[in-house]
Amino acid sequence: MKAVHPLLAELRARAKAAAQGTEARLDALSEREAALEALRIVRKAGLVAYTVPERDGGAHAGGLCTPETVSARALCALRDELAWQHGLLDLMLVEQGLGSFPVALGGTPELRAELLPAVASGERIAAFALTEPDAGSNLSDITTRATRTKHGWRLDGTKTFITNAGIAHFYTVLARTRGEPGEEGLSMFCVNADAKGLSVSPFEVLAPHPIGEVRFDAVEVQERALLGREHEGTALALATLARFRTGVAAAANGFARRALDESMAHLSRRKQFGRPLATFQALRFDVAEMDVRLRAGQLLVDEAAELVDEGGRASAAVARAKLFATENASWICDRAVQHFGGLGVKRGTVVERLFRDTRALRIYEGTSEIQRLVLARELFGGRG
Ligand SMILES: Cc1cc2nc3c(=O)[nH]c(=O)nc-3n(C[C@H](O)[C@H](O)[C@H](O)COP(=O)(O)OP(=O)(O)OC[C@H]3O[C@@H](n4cnc5c(N)ncnc54)[C@H](O)[C@@H]3O)c2cc1C
């Protein structure tokens, strides 16, 4: 077996230490307060700095990647450990990177200097805004418009399912600068949350966290808000997703690992028919299957994250890891719920929370169906 890079072992230990004992506190808070507390926990431990390139005030990633980017392996190590403890710790860490990476890729040196060190320290909260009511899996259907003005740009449109909506200090937004829906011609912008004409309508999802709709009504931004080149925003959005997507699979593995730990403890403790549940072969087989699937998910994540860090052709490996680990985590958490019997669906039980936490992973940052399409295209040599 390959030796673990010392930084990855260190990051896992730091994440574990920071997260330990925070679960009950986070569960007792309101959605918004819990999210802010989760961010406070990960920023205090210095972990948020790994979501921002070293060049822009982020942490040194021990040579795992160049200073202009963030290490997928470091993110995966952190996400796996944080998700084991609580989904919000994982989410609040990674959104800092996902929301700000387009600025690292395409922002002017001044904009990067203004925003990114504050993201790395957790003082400014980022959000990533692609999805619209009529544009989800297919980004080319985006209708949010950015129109040139005398001093910059004006944005009009609606984004939805935006994590951190309402608590973010800025949004990186994909908007149409040319053509009609169904065509290319999108550009990426960085928009301050306090811009006139920007409004947020929060809503609730299965695993509570700040999320909602973000409306842009004649929102004016300066020229420097354009990230990268005009009409080349799709490439920026896809490059961001390519760097961060393996982390979704790592979080799935963290949830699944926790579910397996919870199951084994419960099966060993709980007695029925005069003996511990752990002595029944049907349940022992389940545990064995959970373990094998978890290990497979971990190996796929390791392979994908290494390829991403080394700059190789990673899209097939990333699609495989995201598809398998997220689908698998739902299956493992479902088995854990079954092992707990009625307690498995009782609010407040860890496996009940894990069951809810894992579900959206199969939907965001590219659904399972989209991962299958990507993988099949790679397998057929880029055709289809
Ligand atoms: C909890 C949560 C957090 C999110 N956070 C963010 C965020 O911060 N920022 C952001 O921009 N977005 C975010 N999203 C949105 C997410 O990225 C989209 O939900 C996702 O891309 C799917 O888009 P959709 O919901 O419009 O589904 P649709 O694209 O309408 O798809 C519906 C179903 O059809 C399937 N489908 C679509 N096209 C095909 C095809 N060609 N072949 C086969 N099947 C297909 C899909 O896989 C899916 O099962 C979040 C979503 C959730 C649930």
PDBQT file of the ligand as one rigid body, heavy atoms in Angstrom, charges set to zero:
ROOT
HETATM    1  C1  LIG A 401     -28.534  20.726  -1.588  1.00  0.00    +0.000 C 
HETATM    2  C2  LIG A 401     -28.198  21.356  -2.886  1.00  0.00    +0.000 A 
HETATM    3  C3  LIG A 401     -27.232  22.358  -2.937  1.00  0.00    +0.000 A 
HETATM    4  C4  LIG A 401     -26.941  22.977  -4.157  1.00  0.00    +0.000 A 
HETATM    5  N1  LIG A 401     -26.019  24.006  -4.180  1.00  0.00    +0.000 NA
HETATM    6  C5  LIG A 401     -25.805  24.677  -5.348  1.00  0.00    +0.000 A 
HETATM    7  C6  LIG A 401     -24.946  25.821  -5.378  1.00  0.00    +0.000 A 
HETATM    8  O1  LIG A 401     -24.364  26.242  -4.361  1.00  0.00    +0.000 OA
HETATM    9  N2  LIG A 401     -24.791  26.477  -6.565  1.00  0.00    +0.000 N 
HETATM   10  C7  LIG A 401     -25.404  26.074  -7.716  1.00  0.00    +0.000 A 
HETATM   11  O2  LIG A 401     -25.211  26.703  -8.744  1.00  0.00    +0.000 OA
HETATM   12  N3  LIG A 401     -26.230  24.988  -7.711  1.00  0.00    +0.000 NA
HETATM   13  C8  LIG A 401     -26.444  24.284  -6.565  1.00  0.00    +0.000 A 
HETATM   14  N4  LIG A 401     -27.289  23.200  -6.538  1.00  0.00    +0.000 N 
HETATM   15  C9  LIG A 401     -28.004  22.838  -7.759  1.00  0.00    +0.000 C 
HETATM   16  C10 LIG A 401     -27.507  21.559  -8.398  1.00  0.00    +0.000 C 
HETATM   17  O3  LIG A 401     -26.252  21.753  -8.960  1.00  0.00    +0.000 OA
HETATM   18  C11 LIG A 401     -28.586  21.117  -9.406  1.00  0.00    +0.000 C 
HETATM   19  O4  LIG A 401     -29.708  20.703  -8.652  1.00  0.00    +0.000 OA
HETATM   20  C12 LIG A 401     -28.089  19.992 -10.309  1.00  0.00    +0.000 C 
HETATM   21  O5  LIG A 401     -27.110  20.452 -11.208  1.00  0.00    +0.000 OA
HETATM   22  C13 LIG A 401     -29.239  19.365 -11.105  1.00  0.00    +0.000 C 
HETATM   23  O6  LIG A 401     -29.983  20.351 -11.754  1.00  0.00    +0.000 OA
HETATM   24  P1  LIG A 401     -31.581  20.383 -11.588  1.00  0.00    +0.000 P 
HETATM   25  O7  LIG A 401     -31.914  20.322 -10.152  1.00  0.00    +0.000 OA
HETATM   26  O8  LIG A 401     -32.082  21.523 -12.375  1.00  0.00    +0.000 OA
HETATM   27  O9  LIG A 401     -32.075  19.024 -12.233  1.00  0.00    +0.000 OA
HETATM   28  P2  LIG A 401     -32.316  18.746 -13.790  1.00  0.00    +0.000 P 
HETATM   29  O10 LIG A 401     -31.143  19.168 -14.585  1.00  0.00    +0.000 OA
HETATM   30  O11 LIG A 401     -33.659  19.252 -14.168  1.00  0.00    +0.000 OA
HETATM   31  O12 LIG A 401     -32.367  17.152 -13.792  1.00  0.00    +0.000 OA
HETATM   32  C14 LIG A 401     -33.477  16.409 -13.296  1.00  0.00    +0.000 C 
HETATM   33  C15 LIG A 401     -33.150  14.932 -13.441  1.00  0.00    +0.000 C 
HETATM   34  O13 LIG A 401     -32.944  14.629 -14.837  1.00  0.00    +0.000 OA
HETATM   35  C16 LIG A 401     -31.670  14.037 -15.015  1.00  0.00    +0.000 C 
HETATM   36  N5  LIG A 401     -31.097  14.451 -16.300  1.00  0.00    +0.000 N 
HETATM   37  C17 LIG A 401     -30.893  15.717 -16.739  1.00  0.00    +0.000 A 
HETATM   38  N6  LIG A 401     -30.327  15.684 -17.965  1.00  0.00    +0.000 NA
HETATM   39  C18 LIG A 401     -30.151  14.383 -18.276  1.00  0.00    +0.000 A 
HETATM   40  C19 LIG A 401     -29.622  13.685 -19.407  1.00  0.00    +0.000 A 
HETATM   41  N7  LIG A 401     -29.109  14.328 -20.459  1.00  0.00    +0.000 N 
HETATM   42  N8  LIG A 401     -29.606  12.331 -19.377  1.00  0.00    +0.000 NA
HETATM   43  C20 LIG A 401     -30.085  11.653 -18.312  1.00  0.00    +0.000 A 
HETATM   44  N9  LIG A 401     -30.603  12.237 -17.224  1.00  0.00    +0.000 NA
HETATM   45  C21 LIG A 401     -30.634  13.589 -17.211  1.00  0.00    +0.000 A 
HETATM   46  C22 LIG A 401     -30.829  14.527 -13.852  1.00  0.00    +0.000 C 
HETATM   47  O14 LIG A 401     -29.739  13.669 -13.597  1.00  0.00    +0.000 OA
HETATM   48  C23 LIG A 401     -31.865  14.519 -12.727  1.00  0.00    +0.000 C 
HETATM   49  O15 LIG A 401     -31.991  13.231 -12.215  1.00  0.00    +0.000 OA
HETATM   50  C24 LIG A 401     -27.583  22.549  -5.342  1.00  0.00    +0.000 A 
HETATM   51  C25 LIG A 401     -28.531  21.518  -5.284  1.00  0.00    +0.000 A 
HETATM   52  C26 LIG A 401     -28.845  20.928  -4.085  1.00  0.00    +0.000 A 
HETATM   53  C27 LIG A 401     -29.878  19.825  -4.064  1.00  0.00    +0.000 C 
ENDROOT
TORSDOF 0
